[in-house]
Amino acid sequence: MTRPRVARLLATLTTAAALGACGGGDQAVSTATGIDIADVGFMTPESVLHDPVADVYLVSNINGHPTAEDDNGFISRITPDGQVENLRWLDGASPSYFLHAPKGMAIRGDTLFVADIECVRMFHRVNGTFEGVLCLDGVTFLNDVAIGPEGSLFVTDSGLQDDGAGGLAPSGTDAVYRYPVREGLQGATLAKNPNLGAPNGIAVGTRGIFVVTFGSGEIMALTAMGDKTTVLPASPNRQLDGIVFLADGGFLFSNWADSTVYRVGADGAVTRVVQNVAAPADIGLDATRNRLLIPLFMDNKVLIRELGN
């Protein structure tokens, strides 16, 4: 990630923290395009995940510097109509576990996996009970997690660290990891290179393993052996964050640089589905209702938008 991009991210983080301090209401506003959830107490919302069994939207809140081990992060439960069911359903304030700066999330069975700086924390999907932690060696900024069709856990490291002055700087640990279904088995490094471009969001499905990068603006595909092909070439005009696969073989991805969420059809056609949304982070999908879920990292909001056909 280049220094100017790190600087832009830091400016965003500072603004987000200031705006978050103003929250605390309970507002879900229906608009012509969907539902806007604002002024409810979100603090730097980074990821939104639909739990289709409980039928709730989970929102991870960093609440501070994204590398700070401050134990004040939290995860909210939101109903599909935009109401806050529990703002701090999982909370770093709990004496039972740590939760510093939660980012990407994924569900396998009854376990919720949460990326949190150097560790992946596990909770029971229904009651929130802490189930354990997987800490990775040699990582600095775990950002997203995904579950493969066979149940393996995939994790990205964006390769960022505290620069000692309250900011962020590249750490050179950029990587993508895979951990097998059975506990106790050693994980594998799919890709690890300081020039990976700050791997951010990851989606795993029938199309393979797709990773978007924040630093280089690339979408890459990885094989099970870690071989890389380029889906979308790097560009200085892209800062990519989230990616989700669609049932029709296409996918969605978010781009901070132009405040847009894009849809790529199964035929490769690219369209803008949502525009003019500052800092769209790790997007989610409600496949049951065909909805796009967008956390606005800087504005402390979550947007619910209908995808259409």
C-alpha positions as CSV (number, residue, x, y, z in Angstrom):
1,M,0.0,0.0,0.0
2,T,1.4,3.4,-0.9
3,R,2.0,6.1,1.7
4,P,-0.7,8.4,0.2
5,R,-3.3,5.7,0.5
6,V,-2.3,5.0,4.1
7,A,-2.7,8.8,4.7
8,R,-6.2,8.8,3.2
9,L,-7.2,5.8,5.3
10,L,-5.9,7.6,8.4
11,A,-7.9,10.7,7.6
12,T,-11.0,8.5,7.3
13,L,-10.4,6.8,10.6
14,T,-10.1,10.1,12.4
15,T,-13.3,11.4,10.9
16,A,-15.1,8.2,11.6
17,A,-14.1,8.3,15.3
18,A,-15.3,11.9,15.7
19,L,-18.7,11.2,14.0
20,G,-19.2,8.0,16.0
21,A,-19.0,10.0,19.2
22,C,-22.2,11.7,18.1
23,G,-24.3,8.6,17.8
24,G,-26.7,7.0,20.3
25,G,-30.2,7.3,18.9
26,D,-32.3,4.6,17.3
27,Q,-33.0,5.4,13.7
28,A,-33.8,3.2,10.7
29,V,-35.0,5.4,7.9
30,S,-36.7,4.0,4.9
31,T,-35.7,5.7,1.7
32,A,-36.7,5.3,-2.0
33,T,-33.8,3.0,-2.4
34,G,-33.8,1.0,0.8
35,I,-33.1,1.5,4.5
36,D,-30.5,3.7,6.1
37,I,-29.5,2.8,9.7
38,A,-27.8,5.8,11.3
39,D,-27.3,7.5,14.7
40,V,-27.7,4.2,16.6
41,G,-24.3,4.0,18.1
42,F,-22.2,2.3,15.4
43,M,-18.5,3.0,15.9
44,T,-16.5,2.5,12.7
45,P,-18.6,-0.3,11.2
46,E,-16.3,-2.5,9.1
47,S,-18.4,-5.5,8.1
48,V,-22.0,-6.7,7.8
49,L,-22.9,-10.3,7.7
50,H,-26.4,-11.9,7.3
51,D,-27.0,-14.8,9.6
52,P,-29.8,-16.6,7.6
53,V,-30.7,-19.0,10.3
54,A,-31.3,-16.3,13.0
55,D,-32.3,-13.9,10.2
56,V,-30.3,-11.0,11.7
57,Y,-27.6,-8.8,10.3
58,L,-24.3,-8.7,12.3
59,V,-22.3,-5.5,12.2
60,S,-18.6,-5.5,13.4
61,N,-17.5,-2.2,15.0
62,I,-13.8,-1.4,15.3
63,N,-14.4,1.5,17.8
64,G,-10.9,3.0,17.7
65,H,-7.6,2.4,16.0
66,P,-7.8,-0.7,13.8
67,T,-4.6,-2.2,15.3
68,A,-5.1,-1.1,18.9
69,E,-5.5,-3.9,21.4
70,D,-7.9,-1.8,23.4
71,D,-10.6,-4.5,24.0
72,N,-13.5,-2.1,23.1
73,G,-14.7,-3.5,19.8
74,F,-18.2,-4.8,19.5
75,I,-20.6,-6.6,17.2
76,S,-24.2,-5.5,16.8
77,R,-27.3,-7.5,15.9
78,I,-29.7,-5.7,13.5
79,T,-33.1,-6.9,12.3
80,P,-33.9,-7.0,8.6
81,D,-36.2,-4.0,9.0
82,G,-33.3,-2.0,10.3
83,Q,-33.9,-2.0,14.0
84,V,-31.2,-2.5,16.6
85,E,-31.9,-5.8,18.4
86,N,-28.7,-5.6,20.5
87,L,-26.1,-2.9,19.8
88,R,-23.3,-4.6,21.8
89,W,-24.3,-8.3,21.4
90,L,-20.6,-9.2,21.5
91,D,-18.6,-6.7,23.5
92,G,-14.9,-6.4,24.3
93,A,-16.1,-5.2,27.7
94,S,-17.0,-8.8,28.6
95,P,-14.7,-10.5,31.1
96,S,-15.0,-13.7,29.1
97,Y,-13.0,-12.8,26.0
98,F,-11.1,-10.0,24.1
99,L,-12.5,-8.2,21.2
100,H,-10.2,-5.4,20.1
101,A,-11.0,-4.2,16.5
102,P,-13.3,-6.8,14.9
103,K,-13.4,-6.7,11.1
104,G,-14.6,-9.5,8.7
105,M,-16.9,-12.2,9.8
106,A,-18.1,-15.6,8.6
107,I,-20.3,-18.4,9.9
108,R,-19.8,-22.2,9.8
109,G,-22.4,-24.3,11.4
110,D,-23.1,-22.6,14.8
111,T,-19.8,-20.8,14.9
112,L,-19.2,-17.2,14.1
113,F,-15.6,-16.4,13.1
114,V,-14.3,-12.8,13.6
115,A,-11.0,-11.4,12.3
116,D,-9.4,-9.3,15.1
117,I,-5.9,-7.9,14.4
118,E,-3.7,-11.0,14.9
119,C,-6.4,-13.6,15.9
120,V,-9.6,-15.1,14.7
121,R,-12.1,-15.2,17.5
122,M,-15.0,-17.8,17.6
123,F,-18.4,-17.4,19.2
124,H,-21.6,-19.4,19.2
125,R,-23.9,-18.0,16.5
126,V,-27.0,-18.1,18.7
127,N,-26.1,-17.2,22.3
128,G,-22.8,-15.4,21.7
129,T,-20.8,-17.8,24.0
130,F,-17.0,-17.5,23.4
131,E,-15.8,-20.7,21.8
132,G,-12.1,-20.2,21.3
133,V,-9.4,-18.2,19.4
134,L,-7.0,-19.0,16.6
135,C,-4.0,-16.6,16.7
136,L,-1.7,-16.6,13.6
137,D,2.1,-16.1,13.7
138,G,3.7,-13.4,11.7
139,V,0.5,-11.4,10.9
140,T,-0.3,-7.8,11.7
141,F,-3.8,-6.9,10.3
142,L,-6.2,-9.8,9.8
143,N,-9.0,-8.2,7.8
144,D,-11.5,-10.7,6.4
145,V,-12.6,-14.3,6.8
146,A,-14.5,-16.7,4.6
147,I,-15.7,-20.3,4.7
148,G,-15.0,-22.6,1.7
149,P,-17.6,-25.0,0.3
150,E,-15.8,-27.9,2.1
151,G,-15.7,-25.9,5.4
152,S,-12.1,-24.6,5.4
153,L,-11.5,-21.2,7.0
154,F,-9.8,-18.5,4.8
155,V,-8.2,-15.4,6.3
156,T,-6.6,-12.3,4.8
157,D,-3.8,-10.2,6.3
158,S,-3.7,-6.7,4.8
159,G,-0.1,-6.1,6.0
160,L,-0.6,-2.9,8.0
161,Q,0.8,-1.9,11.4
162,D,0.8,1.1,13.8
163,D,3.4,3.6,12.6
164,G,4.1,4.7,16.2
165,A,2.4,8.1,15.7
166,G,-1.2,6.9,15.7
167,G,-1.2,6.1,12.1
168,L,-0.8,3.1,9.8
169,A,2.1,1.9,7.7
170,P,2.8,-1.1,5.6
171,S,4.2,-4.1,7.6
172,G,5.0,-6.4,4.7
173,T,3.0,-9.3,6.1
174,D,0.4,-9.2,3.2
175,A,-1.0,-12.7,2.9
176,V,-3.9,-15.1,2.5
177,Y,-4.2,-18.2,4.7
178,R,-6.3,-21.4,4.8
179,Y,-7.2,-23.5,7.8
180,P,-8.8,-26.9,7.4
181,V,-12.1,-28.1,8.7
182,R,-10.7,-30.2,11.5
183,E,-9.2,-28.5,14.5
184,G,-5.6,-29.1,15.3
185,L,-4.5,-29.4,11.7
186,Q,-1.8,-27.0,10.5
187,G,-3.0,-24.2,8.3
188,A,-1.5,-23.4,4.9
189,T,-0.2,-20.1,3.4
190,L,-1.9,-19.7,0.1
191,A,-0.1,-16.4,-0.8
192,K,2.3,-14.3,1.1
193,N,4.2,-11.4,-0.4
194,P,4.8,-7.7,0.6
195,N,3.7,-6.8,-2.9
196,L,0.3,-8.4,-2.7
197,G,-1.3,-5.0,-2.5
198,A,-2.9,-5.2,1.0
199,P,-5.4,-8.1,0.6
200,N,-8.7,-7.1,2.1
201,G,-12.1,-8.9,1.3
202,I,-12.2,-12.5,0.4
203,A,-15.0,-14.7,-1.1
204,V,-14.8,-18.4,-1.6
205,G,-17.3,-20.5,-3.6
206,T,-17.8,-22.4,-6.8
207,R,-15.8,-19.7,-8.8
208,G,-12.8,-20.3,-6.5
209,I,-11.0,-18.0,-4.1
210,F,-11.4,-14.3,-5.0
211,V,-9.5,-11.6,-3.1
212,V,-9.8,-7.8,-3.4
213,T,-6.9,-5.5,-2.5
214,F,-7.1,-2.1,-0.9
215,G,-3.6,-1.0,-1.7
216,S,-3.3,-1.9,-5.4
217,G,-7.0,-2.1,-6.4
218,E,-6.7,-5.6,-7.8
219,I,-9.1,-8.6,-7.8
220,M,-7.1,-11.8,-7.8
221,A,-8.2,-15.4,-8.0
222,L,-6.2,-18.1,-6.1
223,T,-6.2,-21.8,-6.6
224,A,-6.2,-24.3,-3.8
225,M,-2.5,-24.5,-4.3
226,G,-2.1,-20.8,-4.1
227,D,-1.5,-20.1,-7.8
228,K,-2.7,-16.6,-8.7
229,T,-4.5,-15.2,-11.7
230,T,-5.8,-11.7,-12.2
231,V,-9.5,-11.0,-12.4
232,L,-9.2,-7.2,-12.4
233,P,-5.8,-5.6,-12.8
234,A,-4.3,-3.3,-10.3
235,S,-5.2,0.4,-10.6
236,P,-4.3,3.5,-8.6
237,N,-8.0,4.5,-9.0
238,R,-9.3,1.7,-6.9
239,Q,-9.2,0.9,-3.2
240,L,-11.2,-2.3,-2.9
241,D,-12.6,-3.5,0.4
242,G,-15.4,-6.1,0.3
243,I,-16.5,-8.9,-2.1
244,V,-19.4,-11.3,-2.1
245,F,-20.4,-14.0,-4.7
246,L,-23.9,-14.1,-6.1
247,A,-26.0,-17.1,-6.9
248,D,-26.0,-16.4,-10.6
249,G,-22.2,-16.7,-10.8
250,G,-21.5,-13.0,-10.6
251,F,-20.1,-11.0,-7.7
252,L,-20.2,-7.6,-6.0
253,F,-17.3,-5.6,-4.8
254,S,-16.9,-2.2,-3.0
255,N,-14.5,0.6,-4.0
256,W,-13.5,3.4,-1.6
257,A,-11.8,5.4,-4.3
258,D,-15.0,6.3,-6.2
259,S,-17.6,5.6,-3.4
260,T,-19.2,2.8,-5.4
261,V,-20.4,-0.8,-5.1
262,Y,-20.0,-2.7,-8.4
263,R,-21.7,-5.8,-9.8
264,V,-19.9,-8.1,-12.2
265,G,-22.3,-10.4,-14.0
266,A,-21.6,-14.0,-14.8
267,D,-21.0,-12.8,-18.4
268,G,-18.4,-10.3,-17.1
269,A,-20.6,-7.2,-17.6
270,V,-19.8,-4.6,-15.0
271,T,-22.5,-2.2,-13.6
272,R,-22.6,0.3,-10.7
273,V,-25.3,-0.8,-8.2
274,V,-24.8,1.8,-5.6
275,Q,-22.9,5.1,-6.0
276,N,-22.0,8.1,-3.8
277,V,-21.5,6.2,-0.6
278,A,-18.3,7.2,1.2
279,A,-16.0,4.4,2.4
280,P,-18.1,1.4,1.6
281,A,-16.4,-1.3,3.6
282,D,-16.8,-5.1,3.9
283,I,-20.2,-5.5,2.2
284,G,-22.7,-8.3,3.0
285,L,-25.4,-10.1,1.1
286,D,-28.9,-11.1,2.3
287,A,-29.5,-13.8,-0.4
288,T,-33.0,-14.5,0.9
289,R,-34.2,-11.0,0.2
290,N,-31.7,-10.2,-2.6
291,R,-30.3,-7.3,-0.6
292,L,-26.9,-5.7,-0.5
293,L,-25.7,-4.7,3.0
294,I,-23.2,-1.8,3.1
295,P,-21.3,-0.6,6.2
296,L,-20.2,3.0,5.8
297,F,-16.9,3.0,7.6
298,M,-16.6,6.8,7.8
299,D,-20.2,7.8,8.5
300,N,-21.1,5.1,11.1
301,K,-24.1,3.9,9.1
302,V,-25.3,0.7,7.5
303,L,-27.3,0.8,4.3
304,I,-29.7,-1.9,3.1
305,R,-30.3,-1.8,-0.6
306,E,-32.4,-4.0,-2.9
307,L,-30.3,-5.6,-5.7
308,G,-33.0,-6.3,-8.2
309,N,-32.4,-8.7,-11.1
